[in-house]
Amino acid sequence: MSDVVVTGVGLVSAYGRGVPALLDGLFAGRAPAVGASDDAATRPIDRAVLDGAAPSSWLASAIGEALAEARWPENSPPPLLLLAAQAEAPPGEQNALYAPITVVADARRWERPLVVSHACASALFAIHLAARLIRAGIHDAVLVAGASVCNPYASESLRVVKAIGTAPSRPFDRERDGILVGEGAGAVLLERAAAPAARGATPLAALAASVAEIGGRSSVASDPDVVYACMARALDEAGASGVDYVHAHATGTVQGDAAELEAVSRLVAERGWPAVAVSSHKGALGHLLHASAFPGIAVAVAAVREGGIPTTVGLRDPVEVEGVHLPVEGPALRRDRPVEHALVNAFGFGGNNASVLLRRISPATPHHTTESPELG
């Protein structure tokens, strides 16, 4: 088993507050609650599903959920916090584009947490850094968190590169035409494998491997060769003989989705694997930018614990790619065998590319009972 494990995950999404709300929505294949917006490029959360909670509270909510699931003692010093975000806020600046200088969650407080900023791959870059800190013996536990709130700066930056699409986003669909910006927050607690047992906590999944690289032939387009290299390295470093599920970055752009599918197809063909199931949450939630990988981690943890694989909301007419199975919108797929390995991808402008491989630890009681099609 890996020496780094995931012990807690927290989320705020357009499905509501908490990881169960996200999983119930995605595993049922239904669309979330999206609020009204004057900006056609965005899919803001309908505040009613959060009981009107302000965006300034979302990060603390996700952190609190992750620490509670990990049974982190209230009287213990909090773990190191890494924020996946654009940049630290300038003095007096309250713009949602920036990371807060002070983070408070319940009775816990962090001053000037380290900000990890690697465009839309920031969360996975931060997870990669957290794993390295733990494996190096520098920290026993590292909390990675971040939030994304719709704002005109993000929308306009995507319009400049002609990446914005029409509502809703449709990853992998023949009619896909671009990104819509979503909202939410997430948190993931990583620990040295031996640590949780001392307080009676149970690891959710093993962090089998992580890869974070900067490279590619374009500052805005995905490079299939680099995407392939990230996934291949993660699998090789973990000694994994295969992967059962890929939670794709897949934002709904024509070029980006095609590059990621080309890389997965090449990986499957070269290693002689059966077709791999691939899906994305962005058809439901939109693109959470720096925080975009948190829903993917939550879904991958659920996959290795429970065996189900969610479909892609909005996907009705999938492209055909050799070695790749793209389940259309609907209830989650049920497998006749466990999901041993789930791979999460995140790619960002500037050649930021990352893949995280999670490994199943032990059987878990299924959380979802929705009738769904078989996947061998």
C-alpha positions as CSV (number, residue, x, y, z in Angstrom):
1,M,0.0,0.0,0.0
2,S,1.1,3.5,-0.7
3,D,2.7,5.5,2.1
4,V,0.4,8.4,1.5
5,V,-3.4,8.1,2.0
6,V,-6.5,10.2,1.6
7,T,-8.4,10.5,4.9
8,G,-10.9,13.3,4.3
9,V,-12.6,15.1,1.4
10,G,-14.9,18.1,1.6
11,L,-16.9,19.9,-1.1
12,V,-19.3,22.7,-1.9
13,S,-20.8,22.4,-5.4
14,A,-23.9,23.2,-7.4
15,Y,-25.4,19.9,-6.0
16,G,-25.2,21.3,-2.5
17,R,-23.0,21.3,0.5
18,G,-20.9,18.2,1.1
19,V,-19.4,15.2,-0.8
20,P,-22.6,13.1,-0.5
21,A,-24.6,15.8,-2.3
22,L,-22.2,15.7,-5.3
23,L,-22.0,12.0,-5.5
24,D,-25.8,11.5,-5.3
25,G,-26.2,14.0,-8.1
26,L,-23.5,12.7,-10.4
27,F,-24.2,9.0,-9.7
28,A,-27.9,9.7,-10.6
29,G,-26.8,11.5,-13.8
30,R,-28.9,14.6,-13.0
31,A,-28.1,18.2,-13.6
32,P,-27.3,20.4,-10.5
33,A,-28.9,23.6,-9.3
34,V,-27.5,26.5,-11.4
35,G,-28.4,30.1,-10.6
36,A,-29.2,33.0,-12.8
37,S,-26.3,35.0,-14.2
38,D,-25.8,38.1,-16.4
39,D,-22.7,36.5,-17.8
40,A,-23.5,33.7,-20.3
41,A,-20.0,32.2,-19.7
42,T,-20.8,31.2,-16.1
43,R,-22.8,28.6,-14.3
44,P,-23.0,30.0,-10.7
45,I,-24.4,27.9,-7.9
46,D,-28.1,28.4,-7.0
47,R,-27.6,29.8,-3.5
48,A,-30.8,28.0,-2.4
49,V,-29.1,24.6,-2.4
50,L,-26.6,26.1,0.1
51,D,-29.3,27.7,2.2
52,G,-28.0,31.1,1.0
53,A,-24.4,30.6,2.4
54,A,-22.1,33.3,1.0
55,P,-19.1,32.3,-1.1
56,S,-16.8,33.5,1.6
57,S,-17.9,30.6,3.7
58,W,-17.5,27.8,1.1
59,L,-13.8,27.2,1.7
60,A,-14.3,26.8,5.5
61,S,-17.2,24.4,4.9
62,A,-15.1,22.2,2.6
63,I,-12.2,22.2,5.0
64,G,-14.4,21.4,8.0
65,E,-16.0,18.4,6.2
66,A,-12.6,17.0,5.2
67,L,-11.2,17.3,8.7
68,A,-14.4,15.8,10.3
69,E,-14.3,12.8,8.0
70,A,-10.7,12.3,8.9
71,R,-11.6,12.5,12.6
72,W,-9.0,15.2,13.1
73,P,-8.9,16.0,16.8
74,E,-10.4,19.5,17.7
75,N,-7.6,20.1,20.2
76,S,-4.8,19.2,17.9
77,P,-2.8,21.7,15.8
78,P,-4.2,21.9,12.3
79,P,-2.4,20.3,9.4
80,L,-0.3,22.3,7.0
81,L,-2.6,24.0,4.5
82,L,-1.8,24.5,0.8
83,L,-4.3,26.6,-1.2
84,A,-4.9,25.9,-4.8
85,A,-5.6,29.4,-6.1
86,Q,-4.7,32.3,-8.5
87,A,-2.5,34.2,-6.1
88,E,-2.4,35.7,-2.6
89,A,-4.7,38.6,-2.2
90,P,-3.1,42.1,-2.1
91,P,-3.6,44.0,1.1
92,G,-7.2,45.0,1.5
93,E,-8.3,43.3,-1.7
94,Q,-11.5,41.2,-1.4
95,N,-11.8,40.1,-5.1
96,A,-12.8,36.5,-5.3
97,L,-10.1,35.9,-7.9
98,Y,-7.5,35.9,-5.1
99,A,-6.7,33.4,-2.3
100,P,-7.4,34.7,1.3
101,I,-4.5,35.7,3.5
102,T,-6.2,34.2,6.5
103,V,-8.3,31.0,6.5
104,V,-10.6,30.2,9.4
105,A,-12.6,27.0,9.6
106,D,-14.4,26.4,12.9
107,A,-11.8,27.0,15.6
108,R,-8.9,26.4,13.3
109,R,-6.9,29.3,11.8
110,W,-4.2,29.5,9.2
111,E,-2.2,32.7,8.5
112,R,-0.7,33.2,5.1
113,P,-1.0,29.6,3.8
114,L,1.2,28.6,0.9
115,V,-0.6,29.3,-2.4
116,V,0.0,26.8,-5.2
117,S,-0.8,28.4,-8.6
118,H,-0.6,26.4,-11.7
119,A,-3.7,27.5,-13.6
120,C,-6.4,24.9,-13.8
121,A,-4.1,22.1,-12.6
122,S,-3.4,23.9,-9.3
123,A,-5.3,21.5,-7.1
124,L,-3.4,18.5,-8.4
125,F,-0.1,20.3,-8.3
126,A,-0.8,21.0,-4.7
127,I,-1.7,17.4,-4.0
128,H,1.6,16.4,-5.7
129,L,3.5,18.8,-3.4
130,A,1.7,17.6,-0.4
131,A,2.6,14.0,-1.1
132,R,6.2,14.9,-1.6
133,L,6.3,16.7,1.8
134,I,4.8,13.7,3.5
135,R,7.1,11.2,1.8
136,A,10.1,13.4,2.7
137,G,9.2,13.2,6.4
138,I,8.6,17.0,6.6
139,H,4.9,16.7,7.5
140,D,2.7,13.9,8.5
141,A,-0.5,15.5,7.2
142,V,-1.2,18.2,4.6
143,L,-4.5,19.7,3.8
144,V,-5.1,20.9,0.2
145,A,-8.0,23.3,-0.4
146,G,-9.3,25.9,-2.7
147,A,-12.4,27.7,-3.9
148,S,-13.7,29.2,-7.1
149,V,-16.3,31.9,-7.4
150,C,-17.6,33.3,-10.8
151,N,-16.0,36.6,-11.7
152,P,-15.6,38.7,-14.8
153,Y,-11.8,38.4,-14.8
154,A,-11.9,34.6,-15.3
155,S,-14.7,34.8,-17.9
156,E,-12.9,37.4,-19.9
157,S,-9.6,35.6,-19.8
158,L,-11.2,32.5,-21.4
159,R,-13.0,34.7,-24.0
160,V,-9.7,36.1,-25.1
161,V,-8.5,32.6,-26.1
162,K,-11.9,31.7,-27.6
163,A,-12.5,28.9,-25.1
164,I,-16.0,29.9,-23.9
165,G,-18.8,27.7,-25.1
166,T,-22.6,27.7,-24.9
167,A,-24.7,26.4,-22.0
168,P,-24.3,23.7,-20.9
169,S,-20.8,22.4,-21.5
170,R,-20.8,18.9,-23.2
171,P,-17.5,17.2,-22.6
172,F,-16.7,14.5,-25.2
173,D,-19.9,15.2,-27.2
174,R,-19.7,15.7,-31.0
175,E,-21.5,19.1,-30.4
176,R,-19.2,20.4,-27.7
177,D,-18.1,23.9,-28.2
178,G,-16.2,25.2,-25.1
179,I,-16.0,25.9,-21.4
180,L,-18.4,27.4,-19.0
181,V,-17.1,28.7,-15.7
182,G,-18.5,27.1,-12.5
183,E,-18.2,27.6,-8.8
184,G,-17.5,25.6,-5.7
185,A,-14.9,24.7,-3.1
186,G,-13.0,21.6,-2.1
187,A,-10.5,20.2,0.4
188,V,-8.5,16.9,0.5
189,L,-6.5,15.7,3.6
190,L,-3.5,13.6,2.8
191,E,-1.5,11.8,5.5
192,R,1.2,9.4,6.2
193,A,-0.4,5.9,6.0
194,A,0.4,5.0,9.6
195,A,-1.1,8.1,11.1
196,P,-4.9,7.8,10.9
197,A,-5.1,4.5,12.8
198,A,-3.7,6.2,16.0
199,R,-6.9,8.2,16.3
200,G,-9.3,5.6,14.9
201,A,-9.7,7.0,11.4
202,T,-10.0,4.9,8.3
203,P,-8.2,5.9,5.1
204,L,-10.4,6.4,2.1
205,A,-7.9,5.6,-0.6
206,A,-4.2,5.3,-1.2
207,L,-2.4,8.0,-3.2
208,A,-0.5,5.5,-5.4
209,A,1.3,8.1,-7.5
210,S,1.2,11.7,-8.7
211,V,2.9,13.5,-11.5
212,A,3.0,17.3,-12.1
213,E,4.8,18.7,-15.1
214,I,5.1,21.9,-17.1
215,G,5.6,21.4,-20.8
216,G,3.9,21.4,-24.2
217,R,3.9,23.0,-27.6
218,S,1.3,25.7,-26.9
219,S,0.5,28.0,-24.0
220,V,-3.3,27.5,-24.3
221,A,-3.8,24.1,-26.1
222,S,-3.4,20.7,-24.5
223,D,-0.5,18.6,-25.8
224,P,-1.5,14.9,-26.2
225,D,2.1,13.8,-25.8
226,V,2.5,15.5,-22.5
227,V,-0.9,14.4,-21.3
228,Y,0.1,10.8,-22.2
229,A,3.4,11.1,-20.4
230,C,1.8,12.3,-17.2
231,M,-0.6,9.4,-17.1
232,A,2.0,6.8,-18.1
233,R,4.5,8.1,-15.5
234,A,1.9,8.0,-12.7
235,L,1.0,4.4,-13.6
236,D,4.6,3.3,-13.9
237,E,5.6,5.0,-10.6
238,A,2.8,3.1,-8.9
239,G,3.6,-0.2,-10.5
240,A,0.0,-0.4,-11.7
241,S,-0.8,-3.0,-14.3
242,G,-3.9,-1.1,-15.4
243,V,-6.4,1.6,-14.7
244,D,-10.1,1.0,-14.3
245,Y,-11.4,4.6,-14.6
246,V,-10.1,8.0,-15.7
247,H,-11.8,11.1,-14.3
248,A,-10.8,13.4,-17.2
249,H,-10.0,17.1,-17.1
250,A,-12.4,17.4,-20.1
251,T,-13.7,20.9,-20.1
252,G,-15.8,20.6,-23.3
253,T,-13.4,22.3,-25.7
254,V,-13.0,20.7,-29.1
255,Q,-9.2,20.6,-28.9
256,G,-8.7,19.8,-25.2
257,D,-11.1,16.9,-25.1
258,A,-9.7,15.4,-28.2
259,A,-6.1,15.7,-26.9
260,E,-7.0,13.9,-23.7
261,L,-8.9,11.1,-25.4
262,E,-6.0,10.7,-27.9
263,A,-3.6,10.2,-24.9
264,V,-5.9,7.8,-23.1
265,S,-6.4,5.8,-26.3
266,R,-2.6,5.6,-26.9
267,L,-2.1,4.4,-23.4
268,V,-4.7,1.7,-23.7
269,A,-3.4,0.5,-27.1
270,E,0.3,0.4,-26.1
271,R,-0.4,-1.6,-22.9
272,G,-3.0,-3.9,-24.4
273,W,-5.8,-3.0,-22.0
274,P,-9.5,-3.4,-22.5
275,A,-11.4,-0.1,-23.1
276,V,-11.2,2.3,-20.1
277,A,-14.2,4.2,-18.8
278,V,-13.7,8.0,-19.0
279,S,-16.0,10.7,-17.7
280,S,-16.0,14.3,-16.4
281,H,-17.9,16.4,-13.9
282,K,-17.6,19.6,-15.9
283,G,-20.8,19.0,-17.9
284,A,-22.6,19.3,-14.6
285,L,-20.6,21.8,-12.7
286,G,-18.7,23.8,-15.3
287,H,-15.0,24.5,-14.9
288,L,-13.9,25.4,-11.3
289,L,-10.6,26.7,-12.7
290,H,-7.9,26.4,-9.9
291,A,-10.2,24.3,-7.8
292,S,-11.4,22.1,-10.7
293,A,-9.7,18.8,-9.6
294,F,-11.5,18.6,-6.2
295,P,-14.7,17.1,-7.5
296,G,-12.6,14.7,-9.6
297,I,-10.8,13.5,-6.4
298,A,-14.1,13.0,-4.6
299,V,-15.5,11.0,-7.5
300,A,-12.3,8.9,-7.8
301,V,-12.3,8.1,-4.1
302,A,-15.9,7.0,-4.4
303,A,-15.0,4.8,-7.4
304,V,-12.3,2.9,-5.7
305,R,-14.3,2.6,-2.5
306,E,-17.7,1.6,-4.0
307,G,-17.0,0.4,-7.6
308,G,-19.3,2.8,-9.4
309,I,-18.4,5.0,-12.2
310,P,-20.4,8.2,-12.9
311,T,-21.4,9.2,-16.4
312,T,-20.8,12.7,-17.9
313,V,-23.8,15.0,-17.5
314,G,-24.6,16.6,-20.9
315,L,-23.0,13.8,-23.0
316,R,-25.5,12.5,-25.5
317,D,-23.6,11.9,-28.7
318,P,-20.1,10.8,-27.8
319,V,-17.2,10.9,-30.1
320,E,-15.8,7.4,-30.9
321,V,-12.3,6.8,-29.8
322,E,-10.5,3.4,-29.8
323,G,-9.9,1.9,-26.4
324,V,-12.1,4.5,-24.6
325,H,-15.6,4.0,-23.2
326,L,-17.5,7.3,-22.8
327,P,-20.7,6.6,-20.8
328,V,-23.6,8.9,-21.9
329,E,-25.6,11.0,-19.5
330,G,-27.6,8.8,-17.0
331,P,-27.2,6.6,-13.9
332,A,-23.7,5.5,-12.9
333,L,-22.2,2.4,-14.3
334,R,-21.9,-0.7,-12.1
335,R,-18.9,-2.9,-12.5
336,D,-18.8,-6.7,-11.9
337,R,-15.4,-6.2,-10.2
338,P,-13.8,-3.6,-8.0
339,V,-12.2,-0.4,-9.3
340,E,-8.6,-0.9,-8.2
341,H,-7.1,2.2,-9.7
342,A,-8.7,5.5,-10.7
343,L,-6.8,8.3,-12.4
344,V,-7.6,12.0,-12.1
345,N,-6.3,14.5,-14.7
346,A,-6.0,18.2,-14.6
347,F,-4.5,20.4,-17.3
348,G,-4.1,24.2,-17.4
349,F,-2.9,27.0,-19.6
350,G,0.9,27.6,-19.6
351,G,1.6,23.9,-20.1
352,N,0.5,22.9,-16.6
353,N,-0.2,19.2,-16.6
354,A,-0.9,16.8,-13.7
355,S,-2.3,13.3,-13.0
356,V,-3.0,11.7,-9.7
357,L,-3.6,7.9,-9.3
358,L,-5.7,6.6,-6.4
359,R,-5.7,2.9,-5.3
360,R,-8.4,1.0,-3.6
361,I,-7.5,0.0,0.0
362,S,-10.4,-2.2,1.1
363,P,-14.0,-3.0,0.3
364,A,-16.6,-0.5,1.5
365,T,-20.4,-0.5,1.9
366,P,-21.9,1.0,-1.3
367,H,-23.3,4.4,-0.8
368,H,-25.4,4.4,-4.0
369,T,-28.2,2.0,-4.8
370,T,-29.4,3.6,-8.2
371,E,-30.1,0.9,-10.7
372,S,-27.6,1.3,-13.5
373,P,-26.2,-0.6,-16.5
374,E,-23.4,-3.1,-16.2
375,L,-19.9,-2.4,-17.1
376,G,-17.6,-5.4,-17.4
